[in-house]
Amino acid sequence: MVTLNAVEVTPDYAHAKVFFSLITGKPEEATAGLNAAAGFLRNGLFKRLQIHTVPTLHFIFDRTTERASDMNALISKAVASRSKDEE
């Protein structure tokens, strides 16, 4: 499953960076698949949006969620270690 986290669009609407994350799967395969489908997705946006220029989509794997999970694990480990030292 893919989650779209953010989109950065250039001022002229020519390009859009679409940042996504995954619950399961390989980021490289998901990036390749999404970029391969970018034209199809862009066409769908063109049909739905009422703007003159629909941006070219560039999908980028966002590791923010992964990094946040790693940081939470480190903090939990440090807190547990500190609790043991205080006993």
Buried (B, 14 or more C-beta within 10 A) or exposed (E): EBEEBEEEEEEEBEEBBBBBBBEEEEBEEBBEEBBEEBEEBBEEBEEEEEEEEBBEBBBBBBEEEEEEEEEEEEEEEEEEEEEEEEE
